[in-house]
Amino acid sequence: MEPSNKTEAEVEREQQRSESEARDIIHDIGRLYTSPEERKSRWIWELLQNAKDVATAEGTEIVIELTENLLKFSHNGLPFATKHLLAILYKTSTKSLDGQGGTTGKYGTGFVTTHILNKKLSISGVHEDSSGGKRRFLLEIDRSAASLDESIALKSMQESLIKTFDEINKISSGPAEFISKIENTFIYQLTPASFPYALKGIQELERNIAFTLLINQSQGSGKKIKSITINYNGQSNWHT
């Protein structure tokens, strides 16, 4: 093993940062599962807000598919930047300090609320690097360590974060592609325990969808959500 050029203070700082990131995620997921029942459907508004935050000039088209075993949320907004993937991984926020810039924090701290559906999810979509190069990717986010005994949860979560960071780091290593159609998708495998929260979120959206789209249209910066399609129970409902 090659000797490290880092000082003792630098090594310790990195270790403390790694432990802090892992510990924060474990604590947030623990609070999520013990939060009041009415807050456990918040995941749908988080995913909608994120899709709105990365809307194109034409407006984002959103498609939600729900079965007893799966929740799939797709949109054709802008590609993921590296900072957005890291924000999902470390539950940080890309919102500016003064809240300006037209977003409420792309893939920020609220994204952890979606883990009420499953502590694991897969993200497929298009990544765009700082030079404008685009590449398709598939990424797994695994928070299952949060369910482990406290004595091993921290180390397991750190290892999971490192593994996913390495996957993100490799996305730009391949050749850039010509991609004309963007589709970014979040997939959650559902269990009998989590399906009710998925269904409740969809039902809340359907009850409030007219108001949601009205507010979206009246905010003065263009229609960020162009349409929402909900596929469930053999029916497809399209809203615009």
Sequence and secondary structure as in RCSB ss.txt:
>XXXX:A:sequence
MEPSNKTEAEVEREQQRSESEARDIIHDIGRLYTSPEERKSRWIWELLQNAKDVATAEGTEIVIELTENLLKFSH
NGLPFATKHLLAILYKTSTKSLDGQGGTTGKYGTGFVTTHILNKKLSISGVHEDSSGGKRRFLLEIDRSAASLDE
SIALKSMQESLIKTFDEINKISSGPAEFISKIENTFIYQLTPASFPYALKGIQELERNIAFTLLINQSQGSGKKI
KSITINYNGQSNWHT
>XXXX:A:secstr
       HHHHHHHHHHHHHHHHHHHHHHHHHHTS GGGTTTHHHHHHHHHHHT  TT EEEEEEE SSEEEEEE
  S B HHHHHHHHHT     TT  SS S TT GGGGGGGGT SEEEEEEEEE TTS EEEEEEEEE GGGGS H
HHHHHHHHHHHHHHHHHHHHGGGS  B   S  EEEEEE  TTTHHHHHHHHHHHHHHHHHHHHHHHTSSS  SE
EEEEEEETTEEEEE 
